[in-house]
Amino acid sequence: MPPAEKPPPHDGESWRALRIMSEFVEATDALANLGPAVSVFGSARTEHKTRYWEMGEEIGSRLAKAGFAVITGGGPGTMEAVNKGAMAAGGKSVGLNILLPKEQKPNPYQTLSLDFRYFFIRKLMFVKSSVATICLPGGFGTLDELFEALTLMQTLKATPKPLVLMGRAFWQDMFAWLRSSLLNTHQFIAAADLNLMHITDDPVEAVSLIEDIHRGTHTWAPHLPRFPEDAATDIGEGTRPGERRHFTDGFVSGMD
């Protein structure tokens, strides 16, 4: 009996591309009229009524009362606390939920709940739809969002916007390592890169800072250049266009 034919190695890849496109379009449409929003990250494992849980609830409440929609990952822990605070204050409480094998269970405090199959589409929506980012203590996922926000600003791919780290005791060791190792020992970053983050324990200070930047009272990261497209109401995929230049063969080409 002849062996069964194996499917082509990339069978189904084109359908995957369509699923990706569909997820991007649906999320973009759902968030199109959200208004000014702040993405807030933190651990799904934060226990109820602990210090950081209560801090997250207060941040959600204060952001909503200041007129900002709140966007979280939609899960339990800190995300639940932030969504609960925003909903209780009568604000828009958005959850961008990710379909995971375990741990992610949508919290009940979402006025708008979206489900994502792909992490990278979900991450893009956090960046594209927000005017600021707040990170409470968390694990790999929180660090992933934190360093994505830093990288986009440092590389000039995103308009500079507030990046607030809540919980000085939690973040200060990481910040000290960034300064001692990446900056002083290896010179892998510039001193000004550390100014892209603001660390505080005070939710009032955090929200007031975001309000000031959003109103234009102050400028976030004034050392970074601004570009004409930053003034546009919709900058497409949420990041600035770029240009690639090749000089080695005497031919120069540009592309986004």
DRENDO-1510 file (C-alpha; in Angstrom, 1 decimal, always signed):
<recs>
REC; n; res; u; v; w
REC; 1; MET; +0.0; +0.0; +0.0 .
REC; 2; PRO; +1.6; +3.3; -1.0 .
REC; 3; PRO; +2.3; +5.8; +1.7 .
REC; 4; ALA; -0.3; +8.7; +2.1 .
REC; 5; GLU; +0.7; +11.9; +0.5 .
REC; 6; LYS; +2.0; +14.5; +2.9 .
REC; 7; PRO; +0.3; +18.0; +2.7 .
REC; 8; PRO; +2.4; +20.8; +1.3 .
REC; 9; PRO; +4.7; +22.2; +4.0 .
REC; 10; HIS; +2.9; +25.6; +4.1 .
REC; 11; ASP; -0.6; +24.3; +3.7 .
REC; 12; GLY; -2.9; +26.7; +5.5 .
REC; 13; GLU; -0.5; +29.6; +5.8 .
REC; 14; SER; -2.6; +31.8; +3.5 .
REC; 15; TRP; -5.6; +31.2; +5.7 .
REC; 16; ARG; -3.6; +32.1; +8.8 .
REC; 17; ALA; -2.7; +35.4; +7.1 .
REC; 18; LEU; -6.4; +36.1; +6.6 .
REC; 19; ARG; -7.2; +35.3; +10.2 .
REC; 20; ILE; -4.5; +37.7; +11.3 .
REC; 21; MET; -5.9; +40.4; +9.0 .
REC; 22; SER; -9.4; +39.7; +10.2 .
REC; 23; GLU; -8.4; +40.0; +13.9 .
REC; 24; PHE; -6.6; +43.3; +13.2 .
REC; 25; VAL; -9.5; +44.8; +11.3 .
REC; 26; GLU; -12.1; +43.8; +13.9 .
REC; 27; ALA; -10.1; +45.1; +16.8 .
REC; 28; THR; -9.3; +48.4; +15.0 .
REC; 29; ASP; -13.0; +48.9; +14.3 .
REC; 30; ALA; -14.0; +48.1; +17.8 .
REC; 31; LEU; -11.6; +50.6; +19.3 .
REC; 32; ALA; -11.9; +53.3; +16.7 .
REC; 33; ASN; -14.2; +55.6; +18.8 .
REC; 34; LEU; -12.8; +54.9; +22.2 .
REC; 35; GLY; -11.4; +58.3; +22.8 .
REC; 36; PRO; -8.2; +59.0; +24.8 .
REC; 37; ALA; -7.2; +55.8; +26.6 .
REC; 38; VAL; -4.5; +54.6; +28.9 .
REC; 39; SER; -3.1; +51.0; +28.7 .
REC; 40; VAL; -2.5; +49.6; +32.2 .
REC; 41; PHE; -0.5; +46.4; +32.8 .
REC; 42; GLY; +0.2; +44.2; +35.8 .
REC; 43; SER; +0.3; +40.6; +37.0 .
REC; 44; ALA; -2.6; +38.3; +36.6 .
REC; 45; ARG; -1.4; +36.7; +39.9 .
REC; 46; THR; -1.9; +39.7; +42.1 .
REC; 47; GLU; -4.1; +38.7; +45.1 .
REC; 48; HIS; -7.3; +40.6; +45.9 .
REC; 49; LYS; -7.1; +43.4; +48.3 .
REC; 50; THR; -3.3; +43.5; +48.5 .
REC; 51; ARG; -1.4; +46.7; +48.1 .
REC; 52; TYR; -0.9; +46.5; +44.4 .
REC; 53; TRP; -4.5; +45.3; +43.8 .
REC; 54; GLU; -5.8; +48.3; +45.6 .
REC; 55; MET; -3.4; +50.6; +43.8 .
REC; 56; GLY; -4.7; +49.2; +40.5 .
REC; 57; GLU; -8.3; +49.8; +41.5 .
REC; 58; GLU; -7.6; +53.4; +42.4 .
REC; 59; ILE; -5.7; +54.0; +39.2 .
REC; 60; GLY; -8.6; +52.6; +37.2 .
REC; 61; SER; -11.0; +54.9; +39.1 .
REC; 62; ARG; -8.9; +58.0; +38.8 .
REC; 63; LEU; -8.3; +57.5; +35.1 .
REC; 64; ALA; -12.0; +57.1; +34.4 .
REC; 65; LYS; -12.9; +60.2; +36.4 .
REC; 66; ALA; -10.2; +62.1; +34.5 .
REC; 67; GLY; -12.0; +61.2; +31.2 .
REC; 68; PHE; -9.7; +58.4; +30.0 .
REC; 69; ALA; -10.8; +55.0; +28.9 .
REC; 70; VAL; -8.8; +52.2; +30.5 .
REC; 71; ILE; -7.4; +49.3; +28.6 .
REC; 72; THR; -6.0; +46.2; +30.3 .
REC; 73; GLY; -5.3; +42.6; +29.3 .
REC; 74; GLY; -8.7; +41.7; +30.6 .
REC; 75; GLY; -7.5; +39.0; +33.0 .
REC; 76; PRO; -7.6; +38.5; +36.7 .
REC; 77; GLY; -5.3; +40.1; +39.3 .
REC; 78; THR; -4.1; +43.6; +38.7 .
REC; 79; MET; -6.1; +43.8; +35.4 .
REC; 80; GLU; -9.3; +42.9; +37.2 .
REC; 81; ALA; -8.6; +45.6; +39.8 .
REC; 82; VAL; -8.0; +48.3; +37.2 .
REC; 83; ASN; -11.1; +47.3; +35.2 .
REC; 84; LYS; -13.2; +47.2; +38.4 .
REC; 85; GLY; -12.1; +50.7; +39.4 .
REC; 86; ALA; -12.8; +52.1; +36.0 .
REC; 87; MET; -16.2; +50.5; +35.7 .
REC; 88; ALA; -17.2; +51.6; +39.2 .
REC; 89; ALA; -16.3; +55.2; +38.3 .
REC; 90; GLY; -18.6; +55.0; +35.2 .
REC; 91; GLY; -15.8; +55.0; +32.7 .
REC; 92; LYS; -15.0; +52.9; +29.6 .
REC; 93; SER; -13.3; +49.7; +30.9 .
REC; 94; VAL; -11.7; +47.7; +28.0 .
REC; 95; GLY; -10.3; +44.2; +28.2 .
REC; 96; LEU; -8.1; +42.9; +25.4 .
REC; 97; ASN; -8.2; +39.2; +26.3 .
REC; 98; ILE; -5.8; +36.6; +25.0 .
REC; 99; LEU; -6.8; +33.0; +24.4 .
REC; 100; LEU; -4.3; +31.0; +26.4 .
REC; 101; PRO; -4.0; +27.3; +27.5 .
REC; 102; LYS; -4.2; +28.4; +31.1 .
REC; 103; GLU; -4.3; +31.3; +33.5 .
REC; 104; GLN; -6.2; +33.9; +31.4 .
REC; 105; LYS; -9.8; +34.1; +32.6 .
REC; 106; PRO; -11.6; +37.3; +31.6 .
REC; 107; ASN; -12.7; +39.4; +34.5 .
REC; 108; PRO; -16.3; +40.6; +34.7 .
REC; 109; TYR; -15.5; +44.4; +34.9 .
REC; 110; GLN; -15.3; +45.1; +31.1 .
REC; 111; THR; -17.6; +47.4; +29.3 .
REC; 112; LEU; -15.9; +46.3; +26.1 .
REC; 113; SER; -14.3; +42.9; +25.8 .
REC; 114; LEU; -12.3; +41.6; +22.9 .
REC; 115; ASP; -10.7; +38.2; +22.4 .
REC; 116; PHE; -7.4; +37.8; +20.6 .
REC; 117; ARG; -5.8; +34.7; +19.1 .
REC; 118; TYR; -2.5; +36.5; +18.3 .
REC; 119; PHE; -0.3; +38.2; +20.9 .
REC; 120; PHE; +1.2; +40.6; +18.4 .
REC; 121; ILE; -2.1; +42.0; +17.2 .
REC; 122; ARG; -3.2; +42.4; +20.8 .
REC; 123; LYS; +0.1; +44.2; +21.7 .
REC; 124; LEU; -0.3; +46.5; +18.7 .
REC; 125; MET; -3.8; +47.5; +19.9 .
REC; 126; PHE; -2.4; +48.5; +23.3 .
REC; 127; VAL; +0.1; +50.8; +21.6 .
REC; 128; LYS; -2.2; +52.1; +18.9 .
REC; 129; SER; -5.1; +52.9; +21.1 .
REC; 130; SER; -3.5; +54.6; +24.1 .
REC; 131; VAL; -2.1; +58.0; +24.9 .
REC; 132; ALA; -0.1; +56.6; +27.9 .
REC; 133; THR; +1.1; +53.4; +29.5 .
REC; 134; ILE; +1.1; +52.5; +33.2 .
REC; 135; CYS; +2.9; +49.3; +34.5 .
REC; 136; LEU; +2.1; +47.9; +37.9 .
REC; 137; PRO; +4.2; +45.1; +39.3 .
REC; 138; GLY; +4.1; +42.0; +37.1 .
REC; 139; GLY; +5.9; +39.2; +35.4 .
REC; 140; PHE; +7.1; +38.4; +31.9 .
REC; 141; GLY; +4.0; +39.8; +30.2 .
REC; 142; THR; +4.2; +43.1; +32.0 .
REC; 143; LEU; +7.9; +43.4; +31.3 .
REC; 144; ASP; +7.2; +42.6; +27.6 .
REC; 145; GLU; +4.8; +45.5; +27.4 .
REC; 146; LEU; +7.2; +47.8; +29.3 .
REC; 147; PHE; +10.2; +47.2; +27.1 .
REC; 148; GLU; +8.1; +47.3; +23.9 .
REC; 149; ALA; +6.9; +50.8; +24.9 .
REC; 150; LEU; +10.5; +51.8; +25.7 .
REC; 151; THR; +11.9; +50.4; +22.5 .
REC; 152; LEU; +9.3; +52.1; +20.3 .
REC; 153; MET; +10.1; +55.4; +21.8 .
REC; 154; GLN; +13.9; +54.9; +21.8 .
REC; 155; THR; +13.9; +53.9; +18.2 .
REC; 156; LEU; +11.6; +56.8; +17.2 .
REC; 157; LYS; +8.9; +54.4; +15.9 .
REC; 158; ALA; +6.3; +55.7; +18.3 .
REC; 159; THR; +5.3; +59.2; +19.4 .
REC; 160; PRO; +6.7; +59.7; +22.9 .
REC; 161; LYS; +4.0; +59.3; +25.5 .
REC; 162; PRO; +4.0; +58.8; +29.3 .
REC; 163; LEU; +5.3; +55.5; +30.7 .
REC; 164; VAL; +4.6; +55.3; +34.4 .
REC; 165; LEU; +5.9; +52.5; +36.6 .
REC; 166; MET; +3.8; +52.1; +39.8 .
REC; 167; GLY; +5.4; +50.7; +42.9 .
REC; 168; ARG; +8.8; +52.1; +43.6 .
REC; 169; ALA; +9.9; +49.2; +45.8 .
REC; 170; PHE; +9.2; +46.7; +43.0 .
REC; 171; TRP; +10.8; +48.6; +40.1 .
REC; 172; GLN; +13.8; +50.3; +41.8 .
REC; 173; ASP; +16.1; +47.3; +41.5 .
REC; 174; MET; +15.4; +46.9; +37.8 .
REC; 175; PHE; +16.0; +50.6; +37.3 .
REC; 176; ALA; +19.3; +50.5; +39.2 .
REC; 177; TRP; +20.4; +47.6; +37.0 .
REC; 178; LEU; +19.5; +49.5; +33.9 .
REC; 179; ARG; +21.6; +52.4; +35.1 .
REC; 180; SER; +24.6; +50.4; +36.4 .
REC; 181; SER; +24.9; +47.7; +33.7 .
REC; 182; LEU; +23.3; +48.9; +30.5 .
REC; 183; LEU; +24.3; +52.6; +30.9 .
REC; 184; ASN; +27.4; +52.8; +33.0 .
REC; 185; THR; +29.2; +49.5; +32.4 .
REC; 186; HIS; +28.3; +48.7; +28.8 .
REC; 187; GLN; +26.9; +52.0; +27.3 .
REC; 188; PHE; +24.1; +50.0; +25.6 .
REC; 189; ILE; +21.7; +52.8; +26.3 .
REC; 190; ALA; +21.9; +56.6; +26.6 .
REC; 191; ALA; +21.3; +58.4; +29.9 .
REC; 192; ALA; +18.3; +60.1; +28.4 .
REC; 193; ASP; +16.7; +56.7; +27.7 .
REC; 194; LEU; +16.1; +56.3; +31.4 .
REC; 195; ASN; +14.0; +59.5; +31.4 .
REC; 196; LEU; +11.4; +57.7; +29.3 .
REC; 197; MET; +10.1; +56.1; +32.5 .
REC; 198; HIS; +8.6; +57.8; +35.6 .
REC; 199; ILE; +8.5; +55.8; +38.8 .
REC; 200; THR; +6.0; +56.6; +41.6 .
REC; 201; ASP; +3.9; +55.1; +44.4 .
REC; 202; ASP; +1.2; +57.8; +44.1 .
REC; 203; PRO; -1.9; +57.1; +41.8 .
REC; 204; VAL; -2.8; +60.8; +42.0 .
REC; 205; GLU; +0.7; +61.8; +40.7 .
REC; 206; ALA; +0.5; +59.2; +37.9 .
REC; 207; VAL; -2.9; +60.3; +36.6 .
REC; 208; SER; -2.0; +64.1; +37.0 .
REC; 209; LEU; +1.2; +63.5; +34.9 .
REC; 210; ILE; -0.8; +61.8; +32.1 .
REC; 211; GLU; -3.4; +64.6; +32.2 .
REC; 212; ASP; -0.7; +67.3; +31.9 .
REC; 213; ILE; +1.0; +65.6; +29.0 .
REC; 214; HIS; -2.3; +64.9; +27.2 .
REC; 215; ARG; -3.4; +68.6; +27.6 .
REC; 216; GLY; -0.1; +69.7; +26.3 .
REC; 217; THR; +0.9; +71.5; +29.5 .
REC; 218; HIS; +4.2; +69.5; +29.5 .
REC; 219; THR; +6.1; +67.5; +26.9 .
REC; 220; TRP; +7.1; +63.9; +27.4 .
REC; 221; ALA; +10.7; +63.1; +26.5 .
REC; 222; PRO; +11.4; +66.6; +25.0 .
REC; 223; HIS; +14.8; +65.4; +23.9 .
REC; 224; LEU; +13.2; +63.1; +21.3 .
REC; 225; PRO; +12.3; +64.6; +17.9 .
REC; 226; ARG; +8.7; +65.1; +16.7 .
REC; 227; PHE; +7.5; +64.4; +13.2 .
REC; 228; PRO; +4.6; +65.8; +11.1 .
REC; 229; GLU; +2.6; +62.6; +11.2 .
REC; 230; ASP; +2.5; +62.8; +15.1 .
REC; 231; ALA; -0.2; +65.5; +14.7 .
REC; 232; ALA; -2.4; +63.2; +12.6 .
REC; 233; THR; -5.5; +61.9; +14.3 .
REC; 234; ASP; -4.9; +58.4; +12.9 .
REC; 235; ILE; -1.3; +57.2; +12.1 .
REC; 236; GLY; -2.3; +53.9; +10.6 .
REC; 237; GLU; -0.8; +51.0; +12.4 .
REC; 238; GLY; +0.2; +53.0; +15.4 .
REC; 239; THR; +3.9; +53.5; +14.6 .
REC; 240; ARG; +5.8; +56.0; +12.5 .
REC; 241; PRO; +6.9; +55.1; +9.0 .
REC; 242; GLY; +10.6; +54.6; +8.5 .
REC; 243; GLU; +13.2; +54.5; +5.7 .
REC; 244; ARG; +15.8; +52.0; +4.7 .
REC; 245; ARG; +18.9; +53.2; +2.9 .
REC; 246; HIS; +21.5; +51.2; +1.2 .
REC; 247; PHE; +24.8; +53.0; +0.4 .
REC; 248; THR; +27.2; +50.1; -0.1 .
REC; 249; ASP; +26.7; +49.7; -3.9 .
REC; 250; GLY; +26.1; +53.4; -4.6 .
REC; 251; PHE; +22.3; +52.8; -4.9 .
REC; 252; VAL; +20.0; +54.4; -2.4 .
REC; 253; SER; +16.5; +53.0; -1.9 .
REC; 254; GLY; +13.8; +54.0; +0.6 .
REC; 255; MET; +10.9; +52.0; +2.0 .
REC; 256; ASP; +8.5; +52.2; +4.9 .
</recs>
